[in-house]
Amino acid sequence: MLLGTLLVLFLLGGTGPASAHAALRATDPEDGSVLKSAPRDITLTFTESVGLLEDSFRVLDPDGRRLRTGEPEHAQGGAETARVTLPAKLAEGTYTVAWRVVSADSHPVSGAFTFSVGKPSLTTATVDTGPTEDPATKSLYNIARYLAYLAVALLIGTATFMAVCRPPDAPVLHRLLKAGWWTLLGATLALLVLRAPYESGEGPLGALSADSVTRTLTGRPGEVLLARLALLLVAALYLLRLARLRKPFGWAGAALAVGLAVTWAAGEHASAGIQVPAAMTSSALHLLATAVWLGGLTALLVTLYRARLTPAAVTRFSRVAFVSVTVLVVTGVYQSWRGLGSWDALTGTTYGRLLTLKLAAVVLLLGAAALSRRWTARLATADPENAETVVEAEAAVREKVPEPVGGPPLPEGPEAAPESSAAEPESSAPAEAGSEQRSALRRSVLAEVALGAAVLAVTTLLTSTLPGRAEAEAAAGTPAVVGASVTNVPFDVGTPGGHGKVQVTIDPGRVGDNSIEALVYGPDGGVSVVPELRISFTLPAKDIGPVDAELTDKGGYWGNSFLNLPIAGKWEMKVTVRTTEVDQVSETRTVVIR
C-alpha cells in the first residue's frame, strides 16, 4: 500500500499543474497594455506575501534580448509585492516579463506577461518561463514531504499509544519509535537539501552549490526545517532516557510533539492568508490528532498481531481515537472553509476536487473505525473477568494440542502432567471466542491503516495546490485592461509549414462594443495569408455563447469593428485557423473582459 501510494504521488507530482499558493493579483504595467511612455519599474501584487529570488524577473525587449534590470525588491505596499527597476530608455514595441517568486507557505510560483511601449510589435519575443518546479526535484521533494507526514504520525502516535495503553510487549513498539524517528530525520534532511533547487526550478544537482545552501539556511522554510531537526535531536535524547529508566512518556514528550506539529503549521497553508494565528493553531491540532489516530492504529495493529494486548487497553485506545476524530472534524471543517472560501470552489477548483477526494477517503476511514470500535466492544465483553489480563488465548490453545502419534513420550513427574480433559472445554471456549474477535479487529485496523496512508497522500497533494480562496481573490483582483488587450495564440495543423501564431487585439477589452483585429504569423515570423480565420467567444459561467466575432479579411489582417461582449468575466476565445482547403485547427484561450 505504501509503495503504491508513493508511486501515485510520484506520477501526480511530476505531471500535475504547477504548485502555487500565492496567486498573482495584479501587474503594473498591466498584462497586454499599450503605454504612451516607458515605465520606470515593474510591480507585481500577489494574494499573500512572497519571497524574492535573485532571478525573480527576466525582461526581454522586442528583439528578444534580456534587459539589465535592478535587484528585485518589495514595493512600499508590503511583502505581497515584487518590484524591479527598468533601464531609463525603452525602445518602442512589446516587452515580455517572466517572473518567479516563492509564496509565504514555501511553494514557488512563476508566470509571464507582456506590455507595449508606443504600439505593439508585429512579432513578440517568446520566453520560456520554465516549469514552476523541475519534475525530478518536485517529485523527490513531494515524496520526502509524504514520508515526513508518515514518520511524524508513526513517532507521535506510537508514543501516545504506549503512554495510554501501557502494552506489555514494549520492545516492538520501541522499534516502531526508532523507525519513525529515523525516517523523519532522513525526510527532513532531504527537504533541507532539495529546498533551494525546488525554489529555483533547478534539477536536484542544483543543491550542491554554495549559494543554494546559503539561500536555504537564511530563508524561512529552511529555518523551519532546522527547527524540526533540533526538536528531533532533543526527542532522541528524551526517548533514550525513557527507555533506560523504563518510564512512560510525560508532559515533556507532549511538548516535543506540539513543537514538531508547529513546524508543519509554520511552513504550510496556515502560515499565510487570513486568520494566521487561528489557522496555525488549527493546523497543529489537526496534525497532532492525525498522528495520534493513524500512528496509534499502526502501533495497535503491530501489537494485535503479537497477541500481547488486553481488551481493556484496546478500549482505552478506542476512546483516545474517538477524541482524535472529534478534533479532526472540527479543525478540518475550519481549514476547509479557510481554503475554499465558497461552495463553488469545491467543484470548480483543483483544491476543491482534491478536498472532496480526501473527504471521501475520510468517510471510508471512519467506517472502518466504527467496525473497529464494534469489535473492540465485543472483545472486551467476550471475557469480562479477564479483561485486565494479557490475552494469549491463541498461544494457550496451541499449547494444549496433544503430541501426534509416534511423538516422544511425555516426561514423568507432576510438573509435566497435562491438564485434565475436563478443564480443556472451559478454557478453549473463551480462547476461541477471543481469537475470533481479535482476528476481526486485526482486519478492521489494517483497513484503517491502509486508508490512513491514502488520506496522508491526498493531504500532501492538497498542501501543494493553490487554495480555492486564493484563486478567487486573484480572479476578483484582476484589473481592467488599459488600452488594447493582446493575446498570442500559437497553432499547428500538423503539416509542413502549417504552424505559426495568431495575434488577437481587442480594444478596449471592456463590456460593450469592441474592435477586434487578428494577424496571422507564419513559421518564419512574417505575416501569413490564410483562406479562413474564425474567432468566437463563450462565457461558461453565465452559459453565454458562442458569440461569433464575424471577422472579415481586411487585406493583410482580419477584423471587425463591432464585436459586442455584453457581460464582464473570463471569456473563452476559440480561434480556428484554416491553412488549406482541408487543413485547419482550433485553439482556445481565456480573455478577461471588464
N, C-alpha and C positions, 0 to 999 in steps of 0.2 A: 504493500500500500504506500509506504514511504517513497520507494523508488519510483513508482508510477506517478505520485504527486509531484516529485521533483522533476520528472520528465515533462509533465504538462506545464509546470511552471517555467521550465527552460524554454519550451517551444513558444508559449504565450509571451514570455519576456522578450524573446528575440524577434517576434514578428508583430507584436501589438503596436498600438499607437504610442506616440512619444509620451512619456510620463511628464506631467507638469501640474503643479498645484498653484502657481501664480499665473493668472491669465492676463494677457495684455488688455488694458482698458482703453488706452488712447495713445496716439503718437503725435508729435509736433516736430516737423510738418506732418499733416495727415496723409494717410495712405492714398495714393493716386492724385493728390492735389497738384495744381499748377500755380506756382508763385510768381509774382511780378519781379521780386528781388530775392537774392540768395539769403538763406537763413544763416545765423551765426552759430547755431548749435542744433543738435537733435535731442529731443527729450521723450522718453517713454514713461508711461504711467501704468502701473500694474494693480491688481486687486489686493495684493498683500506685499509686505516688504520683501526685497530681493537683495541678493549678494552679487557683487560685480567681479568679473574676471579680467585679466589683463587683455584678453581678446574679446571683450564683450561687444564691440562694434567693428564692423567691416563695411566701409562705404566705397562703392565703385562709381566712377564717373561715367558719362555717356559712352565713352570708348572702352569701358570695362577695366580701366586701371584703378588700382586701390589708392584712395586718398590718404595722406598723412594727417591723422586727427590727434586731438589731445587725449589725455588719460581719462578713462571712464570714471564718473563720479555720480553721487546722488545730487539731485537738484534741491533747491531750498524747500520744496514741498515735502521732503522727508525720504525715508527709506523705501517707500513704494515707487520711487522714480529712479531712472537711469539717464545720464546725460553725457554727451561728448561734444567737444568744440570742433567746428569745421574750419577749413582754411578760409582766409579772408576773401578770396575771389573764387567764385564758381562759374564755370562756363555754362552757356545755355544748353538745356537738354534734360534728360531724365536720369536720375541718380537712384541707385539701388542700395538699400541698407540691410545688412544681415546682422542680427543681434543675438546675444546669448547671455543669460543670467541664471542665477541659482535662487530658487524660491526659498522662503523662510523655513519651510519644512524639509529642506535639504535636497530637493529634486530640481534638476536643471530643466530649463525651458528655452527654446530658441525659435526664431522665425525671420521673416524678411518682408520688406515693403518698399515702395517706390514713391518718389516725388519729383516734380519737374520744375526747372527754373526757366522762365520765359515761355517756353512751349515744349510739349512732349517731343522726344526724339522719334525719328521714323523707326529706329531699331533700339531696343532696350537691352542693356547689358544683363546677362544672366549670371546668377551667383548660386553656387551650391552651398546652402547653409549647413549641410552635413546633418547626420542623424542627431537627435537630441542626446542619445547615448550610443556609443559603439555597441553593436549587437553582442559581441563576446563579453565585453565589460559589463554591459547591462545584465546579461544572463547570469554571469558569475556573481554579480552584486546582489541580484534578487534571490539567488539560491542561498547566499550567505545570510541574507535577511531572514529567509524562511527557516533556515537551520537555527538561527538565533532565537526565533519565536519558539520552535520546538524545544530547544535546550533550556530556555528560561522557564517554560512550563514544566519540564521534567524536574528541574532543580527545585523550584519553589513548591510544586505540587507534591513531590516525594517527601520533602522536608515537612510539609504540613501534614501529610498522611502519617508520617512516623510520630509526629507530636500528638496528633489526635487519637490515632488508633493503637499506638504502642504495640506493634506486631512483635511476636517473639522471634521471628526469623529476620533479624536486622541486617546480617551481612549482605544479603542480596540487594536490599534497599540501599545500603551504603555504596554498592557498586553502581546502582542507578544514579545516586547523587554524583559520584565521580564522573560518570558518562555525561550527565547534564552539564557539569562544571567545565570539563574539558571541551565539550562541543561548543559551549557558549564562548569560551576563551578563543578557540580557533575561529569561530564565525566572526567575533568582534575584531580580531586581528586582520582577518580577510577584508572586512568592511573598511578598516582603517587604511589598509594598503590600497584598496581599489577606489577609495574616495576621490582622490584627485583626478584620475582618468575618467571616472564616472561623471564628474562635474564638467570636464573639458571636452568630453566626447571622444577621447582617445582610446586606443587599444590597451589591454592590460599591461603591456610593457611600459606604458607611459608612467606607471607608478615608480619606475626605477630612477627617475630624475630627481636631483636635489630640490628643485623648485616645487615639485609635486609634494614632497614630504613637508616642506616649509608651509605651503599653502594649506595642506590638510591640518597640520598641528595648530595653525593660527586661526582657522575658521571655526564657527560654532558647531557644525556637525562633527568635526574632529575632536573638539573639546568634549562633546557629549560622549563620544566613544572612549576617550581617555578616562573620563569619569567612570564609565562602566568597567573598564579594565581595573581601575583602582578598587572599586567595590568588589570585583571578583577576587582580587588578591586578599582583601580583608575577609571575604566569605570563606576562602580556602583555609585561612588560619583558624577561623571560627569553627569550621567543620572538623578540622583535625583535633582541636581542643575538646570538642564534644565527644568525638569518637574515642579519644584517650580516656576521658573521665566517665564515659558511658552515661552522659546526661542528656535529657530531652532538649529540644530546641525551645528557646525562650524569646523574650522581647527583643534581644539583640538580633536574633535571626529574623524576626518580623521587620525590624528597622532596615536590615540589609535588603530584604525582599521589596520593601517600599522604595528604597533607593534605586534598585535596579529597574523597577517599573517606571520611575520618574525619568530615567534616561531614555526610555521609549517615548514618553509623552513630550519630552523636550525636543525630540528630533523628528516628529511626525506631524500629522494634520493639526493636532491640538495646539501646537506652538505658534500658529498663525491664524489669522481670521478674526472672528468675533468671539467675545467672552473667553479670552485665552485662559485666565485663572481657573474658571469653572471647567473649561474643556480639558485642561491638563489634569485636574483632579479626577474628572470622569474617566479620562483615558487611562490613568494609572490604576484606578479601581477596576476598570474593565479588564486590563491585562492581569491584575492580581487574581481576580475571580476566575478568569480563563485558566490561569496557571494552576490554581488550587483544584479546579474541577478536572481539567484534562490531564494534568500531571499526576494528580491523585488517583485518577482512574487507571493510569498506567501502573502505578505502584500497587493498586488493588488487584489488577489483573495478574501481575507477576506473583503476588502473594497467594492469590487464589490457586494458581497452578501448582504452587508448592504445598497446598493444603495445610497452611500453618496460620490460619486466621480464625478468630472466634466470631460467631454470629453477632455478638454484641459490638465488636469492633467494626464490622461491616455496617451495622445500623448507625453507629456514630459517624462514619464517613458519609453515609447517606444523608444525614442531617446537614453536615458541612456542605455537601454538594448542593443541597436544596438552597441554602443561603447564597452560595456562589451563583446559582442560576438566577436567583432574585436580583442580585447585584448586576449581573449581566444584562438582564432585561431592562432594568431602569437606566443604566448607563448607555446601553445600546440604543434605546429609544431617543435619548438626548443627542447622542452622536449622529444618529441617522437624520434627525431634524436639522442639526447644525450643518451636516454635509450636503443635504439635499436642498433645503430652502423652500421647496414646493412639491406638490404631488406630481406635477408634470415631469419633474426631473427624475422621478422614479422609473419611468419608461422612456423618457426622451434623452437620457444621457448614459454614457458608458458606466459612470459611477453608480447610477441608479439601477442599471441592469445587474451589475456585479453585486450590489447590495441585495437585490431580490434573490439572486442565486445563493448568497450567504444565508439569508433568512430561511430559504427552503431547506438548506443543509442543517440549520439550527433546529428547525421543526423536526426533522428526522432524528436529530441527536436527542431532542427532548423526548421523542417517542421511545428511543432505546433506553433513555434514563428512567422513564416510567416503568418499563419492563424490569430494569434492574432493581428499582425500589420494590416492585412486587415480589421478585424472587428473594430479595433481602428479607422482606417481612416473613415469607414462608420459611426461609432458612432459620430465622430467629425463633419461630414458633414450632419448628419441627422437633426440637428437643429443648424446651424451655428450662429444664432443670440444669442442663449443662451448657447454658448459653454463654457463661463466662469462662468456660474451659476450652482449651485448644482442641479443635475438631480434627481428629486424624482418623476418621471413620474408614476411609478407603484403605489406609495402611493397616488398620486393625483387621479388616476383612481379609486382606491378603495374608496376614499372619496366621489366620485360622484355617487356611486351605491345607488339608492333610497332605502328607507326602505321597507321591504316586507309588503304585505297586512296584516293589523291587528297589525302593529307595533305601538309604541307610537306616538302620534301626535308631529309634529314639533313645537318647541317653537315659540311664536309670536315675532315680532319685526324685524326691518330691519337688525340687525346683524346676525340673524339666517336665513335669506332668502336664499333659494338655488339659485345656478347660473341658468341663463336662459338656456333653451334648445337650443337656437340658438348659445350660446357660447360653448357648450359641444363638438360639432364635431370639432371645430377649435383646442381645447386643447387636445382632446383624440387622434387625428391622430398622432401628433408628439410623444405623450406618447406611443402609440402602436409601432411606429417605433423604438423609443429609447429602449423600452422593448425588442424588438426582437434582436436589435444589442447587447444590454447588455447581454442577455441570451447566445447568440453565443460566445461573448467574455469570459464569465464565463467558458464555456465548454472548450474553447481552452486554457485558462490559467490553468484550472485544469489539462488538459493533460500535459502541460508544467511542472507543479509542480510534477506530478507523474513520468514523465520521468527524471526530475532532481534528484529525490530521487534515482532512479535506477543508474544514472550516478555516483552519490556520492558513492553508494555501490561498483560499479566496481572500482572506484578510490581508495577506501580503500583497495581492494584486490591487486590493482596494486602496492601500496606502500608497500605491504608485499611480493612482488615477486622479485626474482633475475632478474635484468635488462639484456636484451639480450647482451649488450655491455660487461658487466662484465663476463657473461658466455662465450662469445667468447674469451675474454682476458685470462680467466682461461684455456680454451682448448689450446690456442696458446702457453701458457707458460708452459704446462706440459712437464717436462724434459724427456729425453731419459732414459730408464731403464739401469742401470749399472748392468751387470750380468744377472741372470735369473729373469724372471717375474713369480711370483707365484700367482695363483688365486684359491681360495677355492669356490667350487660350491656345496652348500647343495642340497639334493634331498630327495624326499619321494614319493614312488609309491603307498602309501595308504594301504599297507598290514602290518601285524605284523612283525617287524624286517626289514621292507623294506625301511629304511631310513638311511642316512649317508651323506657323502660328497665326492666329487672328487677333489683332489688337482692336478691342471694342472700347469706344469712348462714349460715355453717357453724360450729357450736360443738361442741367446742373446736378443730376443724381438725386432729385427730390420728388416728393409726391406731386403728381400732376403731369403736365406736358414736359417732355424731354426731347432733345435731339439725340440721335444715335448715329455714329459713324463707325465703320468697320473696315480695316485694312488687312489684306491677306499677304503674308510674307512667305516666300518660298524657302527651300533649304539653304540658299546662298545668302539669305538675309534681305534680298531685294523684294520689292512689291511684286506680287504674283497675280495673274488674272485667272479666275476660276469661273466655270459655267454657272454655278449657283451657290448662293450663301443665304442660309435661313437662320434667324435667331428668334427664340420665343422665351417668354418669362412666365414662371409659375411661383405662386406663394403658397407652399404646402400648409402653413399654419392657419391660413384662412380658407383653404381649398379654392383658391382663385387661379384660373389659368387652364391651359397655356394661353398667353396673350402674344399674338404674332407681331413682331416688330415691323413686318411688311417692308423689308429692305428692297431698295431698287438700285440697280447698277448706275452709279453716278460718273462712270468713266475713270477708272483707276481706284475707286473705293465704293463701298456700299453704304447707303444711308437712308434716313427718314427723319424729318424734322418734327413729326407729331406722334411720338411714342408716349402714350398715356399710361402711367402706373399709378393707380388710384389710392393705394394703401402703403403705409410705411412698413418696413420689415426686411427680412432676409429673403430675397427672391432668388430662385434657381434659374440661371440663364443657360439655355440649351443652344449651342452653336452647331449647326450642321453645314459641313463643307463638302461640296461635290467637285472633285478634280477632273473627272472624265464623265462620259455618259453612263458608266456603270460603277465607278468607284466613289464612295462617299463615306464619311464618318461623322459621328456626333459626339461632342464633349459637353460636360456640364460644369459650370462654375457658380459660386454664390456671390451675389452683389447686394450691397446694403442700400436701401432707398429710405431717405429721411424726409 
